[in-house]
C-alpha cells in the first residue's frame, strides 16, 4: 500500500504546478487524499516511522526523477548524489527496522 501512495503522491506533486482550473485542482485534492489514505492504511501493519520515511523518501526521489524524465527539468550531478544519499538512508532505516522487529519476536 505504501507504493501505491508513493505513486499517487509523485503524480499529484509533479502535476501540482500545472493545476490551473477547477477540474485539475479537484483531481489534485482527490490524489492528495488517496496518497494520504494509502499511507494511513500502510501504517496499520508497518511501523509508522519507517513507513513515513519510505513514503517521503521515495516520493521525493520519484518526484525529482519524474520531473527530469517527463517534464525535462535539468538533473544535475548534485541532485543525483543527494537522491542517492536519501535512498541509502531510507533503505538503511528499513533494514534496521526489520532487524529490530525480528529480534523482538525472538526475545
LUMDRENSE-265581 format. One record per residue: residue in one letter; x, y, z of N, C-alpha, C in turn; residue number from 0. Coordinates in steps of 0.001 Angstrom, whole numbers. Atoms other than C-alpha are relative to their C-alpha. Layout:
REM LUMDRENSE-265581
[marnu "a"; [X; Y; Z]; [X; Y; Z]; [X; Y; Z]; NUM]
...
This chain:
REM LUMDRENSE-265581
[marnu "x"; [814; -1193; 0]; [0; 0; 0]; [863; 1266; 0]; 0]
[marnu "x"; [-906; -1151; -7]; [2972; 2316; 582]; [340; 396; -1429]; 1]
[marnu "x"; [-404; -286; 1382]; [3976; 2003; -3061]; [-1117; 685; -769]; 2]
[marnu "x"; [1132; -650; 655]; [506; 2923; -4262]; [-68; 1471; 425]; 3]
[marnu "x"; [-6; -1371; -498]; [604; 6015; -2046]; [1129; 823; -593]; 4]
[marnu "x"; [-1152; -702; 579]; [4062; 6927; -3356]; [-282; 370; -1456]; 5]
[marnu "x"; [286; -260; 1419]; [2951; 6617; -6984]; [-1004; 1147; -142]; 6]
[marnu "x"; [1004; -1065; 54]; [-116; 8796; -6380]; [614; 1320; 457]; 7]
[marnu "x"; [-649; -1219; -487]; [1992; 11288; -4421]; [884; 609; -1078]; 8]
[marnu "x"; [-863; -503; 1074]; [4539; 11586; -7227]; [-847; 656; -1088]; 9]
[marnu "x"; [879; -560; 1027]; [1690; 12181; -9647]; [-556; 1362; 366]; 10]
[marnu "x"; [610; -1289; -350]; [-5; 14941; -7704]; [1043; 1078; 249]; 11]
[marnu "x"; [-1035; -1015; -237]; [3211; 16673; -6659]; [570; 489; -1330]; 12]
[marnu "x"; [-537; -394; 1308]; [4575; 16616; -10211]; [-1000; 836; -787]; 13]
[marnu "x"; [1017; -740; 726]; [1294; 17868; -11621]; [-494; 1245; 697]; 14]
[marnu "x"; [502; -1120; -793]; [740; 20468; -8915]; [202; 1345; -697]; 15]
[marnu "x"; [-252; -1295; 634]; [2334; 23296; -10865]; [-837; 208; -1261]; 16]
[marnu "x"; [838; -110; 1188]; [10; 22552; -13801]; [-1488; 109; 348]; 17]
[marnu "x"; [1399; -118; -422]; [-3209; 22718; -11757]; [-420; 1461; -121]; 18]
[marnu "x"; [395; -1380; 236]; [-4929; 25815; -13059]; [-1503; 160; -268]; 19]
[marnu "x"; [1446; -89; 199]; [-8629; 25011; -13277]; [-694; -752; 1140]; 20]
[marnu "x"; [751; 697; -1033]; [-11381; 23705; -11038]; [200; -1511; -111]; 21]
[marnu "x"; [-162; 1439; 205]; [-11042; 20224; -12571]; [1377; -484; 446]; 22]
[marnu "x"; [-1344; 460; -371]; [-7262; 19960; -12164]; [250; 149; 1499]; 23]
[marnu "x"; [-132; -144; -1454]; [-7419; 21318; -8605]; [-803; -1071; 726]; 24]
[marnu "x"; [822; 1060; -605]; [-10199; 18857; -7797]; [720; -1339; -71]; 25]
[marnu "x"; [-762; 1249; 143]; [-8122; 15973; -9162]; [1201; -14; 938]; 26]
[marnu "x"; [-1132; -99; -915]; [-5151; 17202; -7133]; [-440; -296; 1435]; 27]
[marnu "x"; [506; 225; -1358]; [-7209; 17233; -3933]; [-356; -1471; 206]; 28]
[marnu "x"; [330; 1430; -87]; [-8511; 13717; -4628]; [1285; -828; 95]; 29]
[marnu "x"; [-1266; 737; -28]; [-4954; 12496; -5301]; [709; 157; 1342]; 30]
[marnu "x"; [-593; -216; -1328]; [-3704; 14062; -2051]; [-692; -900; 1021]; 31]
[marnu "x"; [741; 864; -915]; [-6455; 12276; -163]; [388; -1460; -192]; 32]
[marnu "x"; [-331; 1411; 273]; [-5682; 8940; -1876]; [1406; -353; 479]; 33]
[marnu "x"; [-1365; 313; -440]; [-1948; 9170; -1171]; [88; -54; 1523]; 34]
[marnu "x"; [-13; 17; -1466]; [-2512; 10033; 2497]; [-775; -1195; 550]; 35]
[marnu "x"; [775; 1170; -432]; [-5148; 7308; 2825]; [838; -1273; -144]; 36]
[marnu "x"; [-865; 1162; 194]; [-2726; 4745; 1383]; [1070; -57; 1082]; 37]
[marnu "x"; [-994; -50; -1065]; [-108; 5896; 3896]; [-611; -450; 1326]; 38]
[marnu "x"; [658; 388; -1257]; [-2560; 5549; 6792]; [-310; -1499; 37]; 39]
[marnu "x"; [284; 1436; 60]; [-3618; 2061; 5672]; [1288; -797; 207]; 40]
[marnu "x"; [-1280; 700; -137]; [34; 1019; 5410]; [494; 2; 1443]; 41]
[marnu "x"; [-484; -74; -1377]; [744; 2168; 8975]; [-752; -934; 949]; 42]
[marnu "x"; [709; 972; -836]; [-1801; -331; 10296]; [802; -1281; 183]; 43]
[marnu "x"; [-750; 1252; -80]; [610; -3179; 9586]; [1512; 207; -17]; 44]
[marnu "x"; [-1431; -298; 49]; [4011; -1444; 9370]; [329; 1080; 1028]; 45]
[marnu "x"; [-384; -1055; -945]; [5972; 750; 11813]; [-191; 1390; -622]; 46]
[marnu "x"; [349; -1321; 514]; [4854; 4365; 11427]; [1237; 761; -483]; 47]
[marnu "x"; [-1199; -753; 370]; [8338; 5913; 11374]; [634; -496; -1282]; 48]
[marnu "x"; [-592; 583; 1206]; [9701; 3535; 8769]; [-897; 236; -1205]; 49]
[marnu "x"; [948; -187; 1093]; [6562; 3769; 6660]; [45; 1438; -511]; 50]
[marnu "x"; [-35; -1405; 404]; [6656; 7554; 6667]; [1316; 341; -684]; 51]
[marnu "x"; [-1303; -264; 616]; [10394; 7631; 5877]; [44; -548; -1424]; 52]
[marnu "x"; [33; 590; 1343]; [9903; 5287; 2922]; [-923; 825; -897]; 53]
[marnu "x"; [981; -768; 766]; [6839; 7235; 1766]; [579; 1338; -461]; 54]
[marnu "x"; [-519; -1316; 364]; [8509; 10644; 1845]; [1282; -99; -818]; 55]
[marnu "x"; [-1250; 159; 742]; [11913; 9443; 651]; [-228; -428; -1439]; 56]
[marnu "x"; [280; 478; 1346]; [10579; 7515; -2308]; [-839; 1022; -769]; 57]
[marnu "x"; [788; -1050; 651]; [8072; 10274; -3033]; [881; 1134; -510]; 58]
[marnu "x"; [-927; -1063; 403]; [10843; 12877; -3131]; [848; -437; -1180]; 59]
[marnu "x"; [-835; 513; 1092]; [13123; 10749; -5293]; [-823; -185; -1270]; 60]
[marnu "x"; [858; 219; 1159]; [10264; 9779; -7582]; [-426; 1299; -663]; 61]
[marnu "x"; [404; -1294; 553]; [9166; 13391; -7989]; [1146; 639; -777]; 62]
[marnu "x"; [-1157; -584; 692]; [12664; 14597; -8907]; [270; -741; -1310]; 63]
[marnu "x"; [-251; 796; 1212]; [13133; 11734; -11377]; [-1103; 225; -1031]; 64]
[marnu "x"; [1122; -242; 922]; [9655; 12224; -12900]; [110; 1375; -637]; 65]
[marnu "x"; [-173; -1342; 544]; [10271; 15946; -13286]; [1078; 20; -1086]; 66]
[marnu "x"; [-1089; 18; 981]; [13528; 15210; -15141]; [-403; -764; -1262]; 67]
[marnu "x"; [323; 854; 1142]; [12191; 12426; -17371]; [-1206; 530; -783]; 68]
[marnu "x"; [1247; -372; 671]; [8676; 13676; -18134]; [-21; 1477; -407]; 69]
[marnu "x"; [138; -1430; 244]; [8985; 17455; -17906]; [1309; 686; -394]; 70]
[marnu "x"; [-1260; -556; 488]; [12634; 17926; -18940]; [732; 908; 959]; 71]
[marnu "x"; [-739; -793; -988]; [13815; 19518; -15702]; [1465; -465; 5]; 72]
[marnu "x"; [-1409; 406; -24]; [17608; 19583; -15513]; [315; -875; 1226]; 73]
[marnu "x"; [-390; 910; -1082]; [19056; 16746; -13432]; [1511; 91; 154]; 74]
[marnu "x"; [-1423; -232; -223]; [22410; 17883; -12109]; [602; -1123; 834]; 75]
[marnu "x"; [-713; 1018; -760]; [25034; 15631; -10575]; [-267; 76; 1489]; 76]
[marnu "x"; [254; -154; -1429]; [24410; 17072; -7120]; [-1375; -544; 377]; 77]
[marnu "x"; [1328; 560; -274]; [20712; 16123; -7348]; [65; -1521; 53]; 78]
[marnu "x"; [-143; 1461; 19]; [21646; 12556; -8238]; [693; -469; 1270]; 79]
[marnu "x"; [-714; 345; -1230]; [24093; 12440; -5311]; [-921; 94; 1212]; 80]
[marnu "x"; [872; -195; -1151]; [21550; 13808; -2841]; [-1157; -1011; 18]; 81]
[marnu "x"; [1038; 1036; 64]; [18808; 11436; -4048]; [573; -1336; 422]; 82]
[marnu "x"; [-651; 1254; -388]; [21257; 8552; -3663]; [184; -77; 1512]; 83]
[marnu "x"; [-162; -36; -1457]; [22044; 9602; -88]; [-1350; -200; 685]; 84]
[marnu "x"; [1346; 147; -554]; [18324; 9907; 636]; [-464; -1451; -79]; 85]
[marnu "x"; [433; 1390; 174]; [17601; 6448; -761]; [813; -959; 869]; 86]
[marnu "x"; [-824; 828; -892]; [20529; 4911; 1153]; [-520; 107; 1432]; 87]
[marnu "x"; [557; -191; -1342]; [19092; 6416; 4351]; [-1322; -731; 188]; 88]
[marnu "x"; [1292; 679; -85]; [15609; 5069; 3623]; [190; -1509; 50]; 89]
[marnu "x"; [-271; 1444; 8]; [16943; 1597; 2803]; [620; -427; 1322]; 90]
[marnu "x"; [-621; 318; -1286]; [19125; 1641; 5921]; [-1002; -10; 1131]; 91]
[marnu "x"; [1031; -49; -1036]; [16210; 2656; 8115]; [-917; -1208; -88]; 92]
[marnu "x"; [854; 1175; 202]; [14086; -105; 6615]; [698; -1257; 501]; 93]
[marnu "x"; [-753; 1184; -438]; [16828; -2680; 7258]; [99; -59; 1523]; 94]
[marnu "x"; [-107; -45; -1451]; [17297; -1564; 10870]; [-1350; -307; 637]; 95]
[marnu "x"; [1334; 256; -537]; [13543; -1616; 11476]; [-360; -1476; -110]; 96]
[marnu "x"; [263; 1428; 157]; [13290; -5160; 10117]; [778; -819; 1016]; 97]
[marnu "x"; [-814; 733; -968]; [16134; -6332; 12361]; [-599; 108; 1396]; 98]
[marnu "x"; [564; -184; -1332]; [14515; -4866; 15474]; [-1278; -808; 177]; 99]
[marnu "x"; [1234; 742; -153]; [11157; -6455; 14763]; [264; -1505; 56]; 100]
[marnu "x"; [-344; 1420; -55]; [12766; -9858; 14155]; [603; -320; 1363]; 101]
[marnu "x"; [-593; 239; -1309]; [14857; -9547; 17329]; [-1044; 37; 1091]; 102]
[marnu "x"; [1068; -87; -995]; [11775; -8523; 19295]; [-844; -1251; 36]; 103]
[marnu "x"; [812; 1213; 47]; [9945; -11652; 18148]; [729; -1174; 673]; 104]
[marnu "x"; [-776; 1089; -594]; [12792; -13932; 19318]; [33; 86; 1520]; 105]
[marnu "x"; [-237; -189; -1419]; [13193; -12433; 22754]; [-1239; 84; 772]; 106]
